[in-house]
Amino acid sequence: MQILWKNKKIRYETKGKGLPVVLLHGYLESLEIWNDFADGLAERFRVISIDLPGHGKSDTLGEIHTMELLAGAVEQVLAHEKIEKAFLTGHSLGGYVTLAFVEKYAERLSGFCLFHSHPLADSEETKENRKREISLVKEGKKHLICQTNIPKAFAEDNQGKYKDDIERAIGIARETPDEGIIAMLRGMMQRTDRTGILEKPVVPGLWILGEKDQYIPYEKMRLAVYPGELIQVSPLKNSGHMGFIEEKENSLQIMTRFLNTLPHA
C-alpha cells in the first residue's frame, strides 16, 4: 500500500485487527525488518509497518530528513487509514521519529515505545561518525557501512545464531538508496534532545533496551535519563540492538502486556 505526500510515495503495510500499533524501522532498514515480529503482534492488534522516507520503497523527500519531517509522513499514513489514535513503536532511528511525533501529535497517540532507542541528541563523536558515513556513501562505498554496522547490531554472542538474519538485514541495508541514507544521516545529526518526553511524559511509554547493545549502552542510558511514572523500562538481558529478532517471543510478551494496559486495548 502507499500514499502520496509532498508528491512523493510513502509505502506501508497493514495486517491484523484491534488497537492500531505502528512500527517504524531503524537506519538502513525497511518495514521488512519487522516481518516476523509484526506477524506475532497482528494476532491481537492492527499492525501498520511503514517504510520511512528514503528507506525501503518510500521516496526520498529532500536533502535532509529531519525527525519532524518524518513524523509528518507517519501522521499522513494514520490520517489516510482514518486512525485517530495509535501506539507508535520506533526501533533506533524510528525511536527518534517516534519522539518527534510525541512532541508534535501527542493527541494522536494511545502510547509509544522506544525499541533500542533514546532521547539524547547526537554527541560530537557521533556526528563525526555520521559525516564519515556520508563520505563513504558519496564515494560509492555504502557496502562497507552495511557490512560493518549490521553485524554489530546483534550481541556478539548472538551473531552465529542469527547469521541468516544478519545476512537478510545486510541485504535490506544495501538496497537503501544513497540519497535516502545521506538525508537520514543529516537529519539525525540535527535532532534535538527530547529527554523531557521520557522524564515528564504526557502519554504512556514503553522503553525496551538491550543489555548487550553495542550502539546504545544500557547502563549509560539508565544514568542519563530518569523516566517518569508513565514510562515502563524493560531491559532484554540477551539482546544487542535487535531485540525483536534476538528475543522475539520475550519482546512480544513485553509489548503485548503493555498494550493490554492501554484504554480500548
Secondary structure, DSSP 4 states (H G I P E B T S, - for coil): -EEEETTEEEEEEEE--SSEEEEE--TT--GGGGHHHHHHHTTTSEEEEE--TTSTTSPP-SS---HHHHHHHHHHHHHHTT-SSEEEEEETHHHHHHHHHHHHHGGGEEEEEEES--SPPPPHHHHHHHHHHHHHHHTT-HHHHHHHHHHHTS-GGGTTTTHHHHHHHHHHHHTS-HHHHHHHHHHHHHPPP-HHHHHS-SS-EEEEEETT-SSS-HHHHHHH----TTEEEEEETT-SS-HHHHTHHHHHHHHHHHHTTSTT-
